[in-house]
Structure formats: C-alpha cells, structure tokens
Amino acid sequence: MDLMRTGGRALAGVCALTLLLAACGGEEDSADVVEDGEQTTEAAADDATTTTAAADEPDEPDDTTTTTADEPDDSGAEGDPDAVALAERVNLTIDDFDETWTETPPESDDGGATIDDCFVETDIEAVTVGEAETGTFANEVSDEAVQLVTMQTVVLDSAETAASIVGEFSREAFAGCAVGIMQDGFGEGATAELALRPDDPVWAEESTGLVGDISVPNRDGTLVAGVVDLHIFRTAEVVSFTATVDLGDVGVEGLLSSVYVAVAGRHQTEIG
C-alpha cells in the first residue's frame, strides 16, 4: 500500500486544524491523489523583500525575480516579528523526533474548506498577532504503517480570546463539523469519528483533545484504519494545535505522549 500518499490525504483533512486561514503541510506530490477536500498551507512571507537572480541566463533582458511581503513563501509564518519568533520557538522541530522521522515543508493553500471553518464565534484572522506552522513530520514504519504529526502555534491578542477558542474547540458542534470536513478530505468511502478527551492533568494552562478512529481510502480502493488526535494547548495568549495521525496501528499512545510532553515543555520554557 502507498501509505505515505494515503497519509498525505489524511493530513489534507486533519492538518487543516489551524487557527488562521492557513492549513497543513503534506507530501510534496500528494495533490494528484487527494480528493477535493485537500487543504495545505504556504503562509505569507516576512516583511523583508528578497531578490533572487536567475542563473545562467545572460541573454534574458531581465533575469531577476523579486519576492515581496505580499507573496507567500515556505516559512509557515506570518504577523508581528516578535510574535512569529515566539510561535516558532514553541513549535516542534525535527529534533524532537528520532532519526526515523522526516519533515516535509508546508505546501500552498488551495482555497478549499478547512477545519478553520468550524470556528464560528471568533474571527481568528482578526485577533491573530502572529503565527508559525511546522511542516509534516512523518515516520514511515513500513509499507503498511505510517505516523504523521503537524503543529501550528498562534499568538492571539489576549488570553481571554485564546481561552474562548479553546472553549469553542471543546464543544460538540465543533467535533461534528471537523468530522464532516475530514471525511470530505479523506475521499469517498472514508469514515471518521471524534470524541472529546479532556486532559487530566492538563499539559498547559488549558489543554484538551478530540480523538477518534478513521478509515482512509488507499489508492487501490482498500480502507486503511487508523487513529487521529487533534489537540489544543493554551498558555496565556498563546495557542498551539497539533494533529497526529497513526495509520496501520503503529502504536499511537506512545507517540501522543511524546508529542504532549514536548509541547508542554515548550509552553513552560517559552511562555511560562
């Protein structure tokens, strides 16, 4: 089975869990196998303008391409520089995983529906000071098993705003909306279910998860069973999302524990 591509399809639905308009990273060539629900992110560039000269084209009248702040790059970051820097420090990196894991950079946004749309009480874009996202971390255990993790951290305009977002995430209506978007993203025949699983003890000032089983269509039409965990962590005005997918029954509990511990440590050391 081509589970890396199946995982890319899974993340098209699952990793759309972000707090901005952006969604998630995935495999570089996953677009040719993902259904219409796919959503990926290539966030806006930093304020600086970069200029790249085209090589080995002396006969061209103008061989310089300029990328301005209005054009996206692969940084996965947007907003106030100090807030972006904080979000980047909080996010997981490839060094948080063992040597079997790889990271694929975020991809461009195709404009499709995302789980962002399930936030209906707050205009997330309007209250965001800065954000940063990771690429997709992948552990291809075998031809029949893969684990995938992605993360985004957002600095909001107040702790009260951040707490309200956690509250909305925890409601039944949000879980139902997320399930519908995931099923569309996974493709025809896919199934998904999510249930609130509050953390006890919490991993930050507030944290909770939506956890459930999924069945994702593979390229040959067979269904691959797995587990999805969508988690939110808040400390003060900073909110982090993680999306974890375990396809092929690799052993999700150990992975989730390591992700939670790493994110909790970041929140403690970087935010306090």
Residue pairs with C-beta under 8 A, 6 or more apart in sequence:
1 143
1 144
1 218
1 219
1 220
1 222
1 224
2 33
2 218
2 219
3 140
3 143
3 144
3 145
3 146
3 218
3 224
3 247
3 248
4 27
4 138
4 140
4 146
5 27
5 30
5 33
5 219
6 146
6 216
6 217
6 218
6 219
6 224
6 247
7 27
7 138
7 146
7 148
7 245
7 247
8 26
8 27
8 30
8 33
8 34
8 136
9 30
9 33
9 34
9 35
9 38
9 185
9 186
9 187
9 216
9 217
10 148
10 185
10 186
10 214
10 216
10 226
10 228
10 245
10 247
11 24
11 25
11 26
11 136
11 148
11 150
11 243
11 245
12 24
12 26
12 30
12 34
12 35
12 37
12 38
12 39
12 40
12 185
12 186
13 37
13 38
13 39
13 115
13 181
13 182
13 183
13 184
13 185
13 186
13 192
14 24
14 182
14 185
14 228
14 230
14 243
14 245
15 23
15 24
15 25
15 26
15 136
15 148
15 150
15 243
16 23
16 24
16 39
16 113
16 114
16 115
16 116
16 181
16 185
17 23
17 24
17 114
17 115
17 116
17 152
17 178
17 230
17 241
17 243
18 24
18 41
18 114
18 115
18 116
18 131
18 133
18 152
18 154
18 241
19 116
19 119
19 124
19 128
19 131
19 152
19 154
19 156
19 165
19 239
19 241
20 43
20 78
20 116
20 124
20 125
20 128
20 131
20 152
20 154
21 109
21 116
21 124
21 125
22 41
22 42
22 43
22 76
22 78
22 106
22 109
22 131
22 133
22 152
23 39
23 40
23 41
23 109
23 114
23 116
24 39
24 40
24 41
24 106
24 133
24 136
24 150
24 152
24 243
25 40
25 41
25 76
25 104
25 105
25 106
25 107
25 133
25 134
25 135
25 136
25 150
26 34
26 38
26 40
26 104
26 107
26 136
27 104
27 136
27 138
28 104
28 107
30 38
30 107
31 38
31 107
31 110
33 219
34 185
34 187
35 184
35 185
35 186
35 187
35 188
36 112
36 184
37 112
37 113
37 181
37 182
37 183
37 184
37 185
37 186
37 187
38 110
38 112
38 185
39 109
39 110
39 112
39 113
39 114
39 185
40 106
40 107
40 108
40 109
40 110
41 76
41 106
41 107
41 108
41 109
41 133
42 72
42 73
42 74
42 76
42 106
42 107
42 108
42 109
43 72
43 73
43 75
43 76
43 77
43 78
43 106
43 131
43 132
43 133
44 69
44 70
44 71
44 72
44 73
44 78
45 67
45 68
45 69
45 70
45 71
45 72
45 73
45 75
46 69
46 73
46 75
46 77
46 81
46 84
47 69
47 81
48 69
49 66
49 67
49 68
49 69
50 66
50 67
51 64
51 65
51 66
51 67
52 64
52 65
52 66
52 67
53 63
53 64
53 65
54 60
54 63
54 64
54 65
57 63
67 73
72 108
72 109
74 105
74 106
75 132
76 105
76 106
76 132
76 133
76 134
76 135
76 152
77 84
77 87
77 88
77 130
77 131
77 132
77 133
78 84
78 130
78 131
78 132
79 128
79 129
79 130
79 131
79 155
80 129
80 130
80 155
81 130
82 130
83 129
83 130
83 131
83 155
84 130
84 131
84 132
84 155
86 130
86 153
86 155
86 238
86 270
86 271
87 130
87 131
87 132
87 153
87 154
87 155
87 238
88 132
88 153
89 266
89 270
90 153
90 238
90 240
90 263
90 266
90 267
90 270
90 271
91 132
91 133
91 134
91 151
91 152
91 153
91 240
91 266
92 134
92 137
92 149
92 151
92 242
92 259
92 262
92 263
92 266
93 134
94 101
94 102
94 103
94 137
96 258
96 262
97 137
97 139
97 149
100 139
100 140
100 141
101 137
101 138
101 139
102 137
102 138
102 139
102 140
103 134
103 135
103 136
103 137
103 138
104 135
104 136
104 138
105 135
106 133
106 134
106 135
106 136
113 181
113 184
114 181
115 177
115 178
115 181
115 182
115 230
116 124
117 177
117 181
118 173
118 174
118 177
118 178
118 181
119 165
119 168
119 169
119 174
120 168
121 164
121 168
122 161
122 164
122 165
122 168
124 154
124 165
127 156
127 157
127 158
127 161
128 154
128 155
128 156
128 157
129 155
129 156
129 157
129 237
130 154
130 155
131 152
131 153
131 154
131 155
132 152
132 153
133 150
133 151
133 152
133 153
134 150
134 151
134 152
135 150
136 148
136 149
136 150
137 148
137 149
137 150
138 146
138 147
138 148
139 146
139 147
139 148
139 250
140 146
141 147
141 248
141 250
142 248
144 248
145 247
145 248
145 249
145 250
146 245
146 247
146 248
146 250
147 244
147 245
147 246
147 247
147 250
147 252
147 255
148 243
148 244
148 245
148 247
149 242
149 243
149 244
149 245
149 255
149 259
150 242
150 243
151 240
151 241
151 242
151 243
151 263
152 240
152 241
153 238
153 239
153 240
153 241
154 238
154 239
154 240
154 241
155 237
155 238
156 162
156 165
156 237
156 238
156 239
157 237
158 237
159 236
159 237
161 237
162 234
162 236
162 237
162 238
162 239
163 206
163 234
165 232
165 234
165 239
166 206
166 208
166 232
166 234
166 239
168 174
169 208
169 210
169 232
170 196
170 198
170 208
172 196
174 210
175 194
175 195
175 196
175 210
178 194
178 210
178 230
179 192
179 193
179 194
179 212
182 190
182 192
182 214
182 228
183 190
183 191
183 192
186 192
186 214
186 216
186 217
187 216
187 217
188 217
189 215
189 217
189 221
189 223
190 214
190 215
190 216
190 217
190 223
191 213
191 214
191 215
191 223
192 212
192 213
192 214
192 215
192 228
193 212
193 213
193 214
194 210
194 211
194 212
194 228
194 230
195 210
195 211
195 212
196 208
196 209
196 210
197 208
197 209
197 210
197 211
198 208
198 209
199 207
199 208
199 209
199 260
202 208
203 233
203 260
203 261
203 263
203 264
203 267
204 233
204 234
204 235
204 240
204 263
204 264
204 267
205 234
205 235
205 236
205 267
206 232
206 233
206 234
207 231
207 232
207 233
207 234
207 260
207 264
208 231
208 232
209 229
209 230
209 231
209 232
210 229
210 230
210 231
211 227
211 228
211 229
211 230
212 227
212 228
213 225
213 226
213 227
213 228
214 225
214 226
214 227
214 228
214 245
215 223
215 224
215 225
215 226
216 223
216 224
216 226
216 247
217 223
217 224
218 224
224 247
224 248
225 247
225 248
225 249
226 245
226 246
226 247
226 248
226 249
227 245
227 246
227 252
228 243
228 244
228 245
228 246
229 242
229 243
229 244
229 252
229 256
230 241
230 242
230 243
231 241
231 242
231 243
231 244
231 259
231 260
231 263
232 239
232 240
232 241
233 239
233 240
233 241
233 242
233 263
233 264
233 267
234 240
235 267
235 268
235 271
235 272
236 271
236 272
238 267
238 271
240 263
240 266
240 267
242 259
242 263
244 252
244 255
244 256
244 259
246 252
246 255
